[in-house]
Amino acid sequence: MISTTFNFLCLMFFIFASASGFQPDKNIELVVAKDGSGQFVTIQSAIDAVESDNNQSVYIKIKNGTYNEKLFITKSNITFVGEDRHKTQIIFAELRSNWRKDNNDNDWGSAVINIADGVSNITIANLTVYNNYGSLFGDNDHQFAIRGFDIDKIILINCDIKADGGDTVSLWNPEFGKYYHYNCNFEGYVDFVCPRGWCYITDSKFYQLSSKASASIWHDGSFSEQSKFVIKNSYFDGVPHFVLGRNHRDGQFFLIDCVFSENMKDQKMFLAPSNPVRVFKWGERYYYYNCVRESGDYDWHADNLNEAVESPEPEKINAEWTFATAPEKWNPETELDNILPYAEFPSPGRNSMLNQSGSVTLKWKAGIDAESYDIYFGKTSSLAFSGSSRSTEFNIDDVSSGEKYYWQINTITKADTITGEIWTFTTY
């Protein structure tokens, strides 16, 4: 259901959409712009325009600018997309302990983005979220960028999520919570990515801001032995002697094809002591495959997938596999077309290894306003134009084994050409 004001705005949008070929039953688009060129000047006012029982897919486009807002998301089925990842910023300073003192020890409102109980199907893409309390006031205690408890199906895509304290991204539903994060940069202090339930992260970067912090990643999988935290094709860095991870409750970690910087301390992930002492039903469950440390590996991150339940093959560990054991199965990667302004989600994936020669089919997810795509390909980053396509795939011939290839998809819209990232894959 939509509010009266929102209904009027949508009607005007539908009139425009009908002329442009937009299908209004797919989603409703709202535009936020600080300069007044959209329907709303604040992000929260756009959220407030959607009634609590909304069951339509609402797409909120956020134009470039710094939005010094604290957001309260109390409606489901909303996608927030920034115009530019680095130029669309949501910044607010909040220290958890300060907030709780004035709000009866209640965490609701303690983050920059607060997601209410019962909310599901929220996507946040192509923007920056930053809790900058520590930079302003010198306190690096817990300060959340994104926070939620009884929530489900939360997607982060192409975002920079940062905080100047602990628990940057805190999505805390151990019973059935499912979270998918793609191509994000995470930054913070202790336990700065700390999901409860099921979480899959790929193509992302983690940066630990303090050597005094006892861990970068954390997991609570205590509700179900099947809960898991999977991180694939990602990079971990931080100040010298940063520590990788830990858990205070039963948890299960899978790190696949990850790279650790030389700054990572020789400290394996561990069960953290707690008061009162907790009993861990399933013990230490930290699984690795093809994880390397720059300047030399440590013994504790050697391949050990064979020790996990059912000894999963590394190529089968993906988002669908991660969420297959949740109370409700979910494959978020089937839902990612027409979210971003440009082509994304390359196949072959970023920096992937491909056992193939002769030809390869390049694939990607559609940009929301794309009319066609220009494809560039080559053996160096100086790419040659290979052709155009109105579909989201393109065939390349004459691919040899033992070579590294570079490719790029430029998205053509009515208004502009959006230059894509240069991706790579290596054949063997």
N, C-alpha and C positions, 0 to 999 in steps of 0.2 A: 504494500500500500504506500502511496505517496501523498505528501501534504498538499494542501490547496495551492500554495505558492509554487511548490515544486511541480505540480500538475500543469500550471500555466507555462512554466519554463519549458517543461517537456513538450507541451503542445507546440510551442514556437519552434523547438528543436525538430520535432517530427515534420513540420512543414518544410523546413530546410532540408531535412534528411531525405524526404520523399523525392525532392528534386535531384539530390545527389546520389541516389541509389542506396542510401543507408537503410539497413533493415532494423526498424525500431524494436522488434521482438527479441533481438539479440542482446542489446544493452542500451542503456540511456546514458548519454554523455553530458557531463557538466564541466564547466571550465572555471578554474579559480585563477585570478590574476590580481596582483597587488595594485596594478595601475588602473583597475576598473574596467579593463577590456573584456573581462569574462562575466559570468553571471554572479560570481561571488568574489569578494576581496580577501576572505579568509577561508582556510581549509575547513575549520570547524563549522562555519555557517553552511557549507555544502553538505557536510555530514548531517547537520541538524535538519536539513530539508527533507531527509529521507525518514519515513516513519519506521517505528521499531519492528513492525511485522513485514518489512520489505522482503519480497521474494523474487524481485527482478534483479538482473545484473546491472549494477550502476558503475559507470566508468567516470572517474573524476580526474580530469586532466589539470595538472598544476603547472602554471607557467613559471618561468625563471624568476627567482627572487629569494630573499631570506625571510622566512616566515617564523617569527618569534612567538610560536604558539605551543601550548600544551594541548594535545588532541585526546578526545574521549570518543572512542569508536564503540557505539552501542548498537549498531545495525550490521547485519550480515550481508554478504554478497556484494561487497564493494571492492573495486580495483582503483588504487591511487597510482597515477603515473606522472612523474615529473617530466618537464620539457627537456632538461639536461641533467645528467647525474650529478655533476659538480656545481651547477648554477642554480639548481632547485634545492634549497636547504630548509630543513625544519630544525630550528635550534632553540633550546630552552634549558635553563639552568635549574636543576632540582636535586637536592640531596635527600635520600630516602629518610634518614633519621630526622631531618628537619620537618619533612612533610608529616611523618607519623606523630610527632609531638603535637602538632596542631590539628590532627585529624583522627584522634582516638585510636592510634596505633593501626590505622587502616591503610593498606597499600594502594587502594584505588585513587589514582591521581599522582602517584609517586614517580611516574615515568614521563618522558616526552610524548610517547604514543602509548596510550592506555587502552587495552582491549577488554571489553566487559565480558563477564560470565555469560555463556550461552551463545556467543558470537562465533560464526564460522565463515569460511570462504572469503578471507581477506587477502588481497594481494597488494603489496607495496613495491613499486618498481621505479628505477631510473631516477633516484634522488638520494639526498644525504639526510640522515637523522643524527643529531649530535646533542648529547647532554654535556654541556660545557661548564658545569658547576666547579669542577676542580681547577680548571684554568683561571676562573674568575676569583675563587676564594681559597685555593690551596688545600682543599680537603679531598682526598681520593677514596673516601669510603663509598659504599654502595650508591650508585646513581644510574638509574636505568635509562636506556634509550627506548626500548620497546618492552612492554610488560603485559602479561595476561595470565589468567589462571584456568578457569573452566572454558577453554576455547579449543577450536579445532580447525584444521586445514588453513594454516597461515603460510603464505608464500612471500618470499623476499627475492627480488630479481634485480640484478645490476644496481645494487645499493651500496653506499658507504654508511655503515652503522657504527657510531663511535660514542664513547663515554670516557670521562676523566676519572672514572672509578670502577668498582666491581659490578659484575652482573649486567653487562651492556644489553644483551638480548636474553630476556628471561620469559620464556614461554613455558608455563608450568601446569600442564594437565597430565599427570602421570597415568590416568586411567585410559584415555583414548586420544590424547593430543597428537596431532600429526603436523609436521612442519617441513617445508621444502624451501631450501635457500640455494640460489644459483648465482654465480659470478658476483659475489659480494665481498667487500672489504670490511672485516670486523676488527675493532680496536678497543682495548680497555685494560683494566687491572685484573684482580682475581676473578676466576671463573667467568670470563667475560662473554662466553657463549655457553649457556647452561640449560639445555632443554630437559624437560621431563616428559617421558613417553617415547614417541618415535620421531626421529629427525634425520633428514638426509640433506647433506651439503655437498655441492660439487663446484669445481672451477672457481674456488674462492681463496682469499688471503686472510690470514690471522696475524695480528700484531700485538704483542704483549708489551705494555708500557712500563713495567716495573719488574726488576729482578727480585724484589721482596715479595711479590705476589706468589702464592703457593701453587698456582696452576693457571693455565689459559682456558682449557675446556673442561667441562663437568657434565655429568649425566645422572639423572635419577630414573632408573628403570625398575623401581622396587615393586610396582603394582603387578607387573607381568614379566615372567622370564623371557618373553618374546620381544619386549621393548628393546630398542637399539638406537644408537647414535652412529650414523655412517657418514664419514667424510672421505670424499674421493677427489683425486686430481686437484689437490689444493696445496697451498704453500704456507708454512708457519715461520714467523720471524718475530723479533722483539729485541729488547735491550739485551746486552750480554748476560748469559746465565738464566734466561727465562725458562720456566718449567712448562712441560706440555699439558699434563692433565691429571685429574683425580676424580673421585666420587665419595660422597658421604653416605650414600645409600646404594643399594644394588644397582649396578649399571652395566651396560654392554657397549663397547666401543669397537668399531671397524674403521681402520684407516687404510685406504687403498690408493696406491700410486701418488702418495704425498711426498713432498720435499720439505725437509727441515733445514733452516739456516744454520750456519756454524755457531750462531749465538745460543742455540738450545743447550741447556744443561744436561749432563749425564745423570738424569733422574727419571726413572721409568714412571709411568702412570701408577697411581697408588690409591688404596683405600684410606681415606682420611679419618683420623680419630674424631670422635664426637662425644658430646656430653649431654644427655646420658649415652652410654655406649650402645651402639646399634649392632644387631646380629645380621650379618650378611648371608642370606640364604644361598646365594649362587657364587660367592667368592669373586676372585679377580677374573675379569673377562675383557682383556685388551688384545685385539687381533689386528695384525698388520699384513700387508702384502705390497711388495715393491716400494717400500718407503725408504728413502735415502736421505742422509744428512750431508750437506755440503761440507767438505773438508774431512769427511770420514764418518762412518756409521758407528752407532752404539749397538751392543749385542741385544739389548732389550727390545728393539724394534725390528728384529729379524722376522722373516715370513713365518707365520704360525696359524694360518687359516684352517689347517687340518685339525687344530685343537677346538675349533668352534663346533657347535651343534650342527650335524649333517655335513661338516667340512665343505662349505660352499665354494664353488669355483669362482675365482675373482671376476671373470667376465660376466657372471650372472648377478653380481652385486650392483644394483642400480636402484632407482627410486621405487619402481614397482616391487622389487624384491624386499626392500626395506619395509614398505607398508603392507605387505601381504599378510603379515602376522598380527596386524592391528585389529581391534574389534570390528572395524569397518575397513575393508580393503580400499586402497586409493592409489591411483596412478596419475599424479599431477601433470606429468609430461604430455598427457593427451589433451591438456586444457590450456596450452600456452600460446596458441596462435592468436594473432591480432591483439596483443597486449602492448608491446613496445612500438615506438614510432619507426623502428628500423628492423632489418633482418637480424635474427639472433638464434641461439641454440644450434650451432653448426654440427653437421654430421658429414665426415668424420669430426670428432670432438676436438677441442683445443689440445694441442700438443700430443695428439693420440698416436699410437703405433698401429699400422694397418698392414695386415698380411694380404697384400693384393698387388697385382700388376696388370698391365694392359689397359684397363679403364677403371674409372671410379665415378660414382654418382654423388655429386655434392648436394646436400640438402640443408634446409634451414626453416625456421618458423616465420610466418608472414608478419610484416609490419602492418599496423592497423590502417594506415592511409596509403599503403603501397599500391601503385598501379603496375609497376614492373621492376625488374632488377637488372643491373649491369654486373657482370661477373668478370673478375680479374684473377689470373692464375700464373704461377711460375715457380722456378727453383730458387729465386731470391726474393727479397722484399721489394725489389723493383719489378712490379707486376705488369703483365701484358693484358690488354683487353681480350677476353675470350668470347664474349657474346652477351646477348640479353635474353631475359626470360620473363614471361608473365606468371609462370608457376614458381614453386618454391624448391625446384631442383634443377640441376644442370649436369650433363654428362661430359666428362673430360677423358679423352683418349690418350694413348701413349704414355701411360704412367709406368715407371720402372721400379723394380724393387731396389732397396738400399738407398733411397733418395729422400730428402726433406723437401716438402712442397709448401708453398704459401698461397693463400687465397683470400679474396675479399669480395663482399657483396655490398654494392651501393644501392640504396633504396630510392626509387624514383616515385615521387608523389606529384600531385598537381601543383604544389607550391614550391617544391625544392628537390634537390638531390642530397640524400643523407649518406655521407661517407661512412662505410663500415669499418670495423676492426679488422686487422690482418690476422688470420688464423693460420695455424700450421698443422701438418701431420707428416709422419715419417713412415715410409713403406719398408717392409723387410721380407 
